[in-house]
Structure formats: structure tokens, C-alpha cells
Amino acid sequence: QVQLVESGGGLVQAGGSLRLSCAASGRTFSCYVMGWFRQAPGKEREFVAAITWSRGTPSYADSVKGRFTISRDNAKNTVNLQMDSLKPEDTAVYYCACRAAMTGRYDYWGQGTQVTVSS
């Protein structure tokens, strides 16, 4: 079992920056890929970014590419999402997730942290 706790959300003006963190505990060795998702009111949850624990290989949604950076700290069992040049459309609840396989569905999810970008 894996527990994920997000932090770092808040209110920021357009063009500003925030850094989200995801603290993982439990059987974290089960997580091959860590990902960030977001969900805005009235919309479906969407993929934002992901990273592999072993190699640190990142992937990004086109909507955030060049603005967001995902990273991991293996020693601290944390995954970070640095968000720069934020836009109002980035406003959403951001979730951290873990999956055991290279591809497929994510197995564990955090409770989410709110990010609000004002114009």
C-alpha cells in the first residue's frame, strides 16, 4: 500500500510560479512511475506530467510543456512539480499518483491540492 500527500497549492497571479510536492510513504518500491494530474470544476481529470523513479525520465502534457518541470528526490521519496508562467486555465485541483507499470492505469492517488491562478 502507498500513501501520497500533496502540498504547495495556493493562490497566485497569472505569470507567477508555484511548486507542488508529493510525499510518498508505505510500499513506495511498488511505484515505477509517479504522475501529476489535475481536475478543474466541471471537467474531467487530465494528465499533467509524469516521471520514472529509477531514471527520472519525464513526460508532459502539451498544455504545460515548457512551463512545468517535474522532478523527483529518491532519498526523500518526494516528487515535485515546478509550475512557472502560470495561466488562469491552470486553475484546478492537482493530484499526485503512482503506478507500478511503465504503462497502464495509476494505482494510488493523493487527496489533491488546490491551485488557483488569478488574472
Protein Blocks (a to p, Z undefined) as FASTA:
>chain_A
ZZdddehiacddehiacddddddehjlklpmbdcdddddehiacddfbdcdfklopacdd
fklgojaccdddfklopacdddehiafklgccddddddfbfbdcdfbdcebjaddddZZ
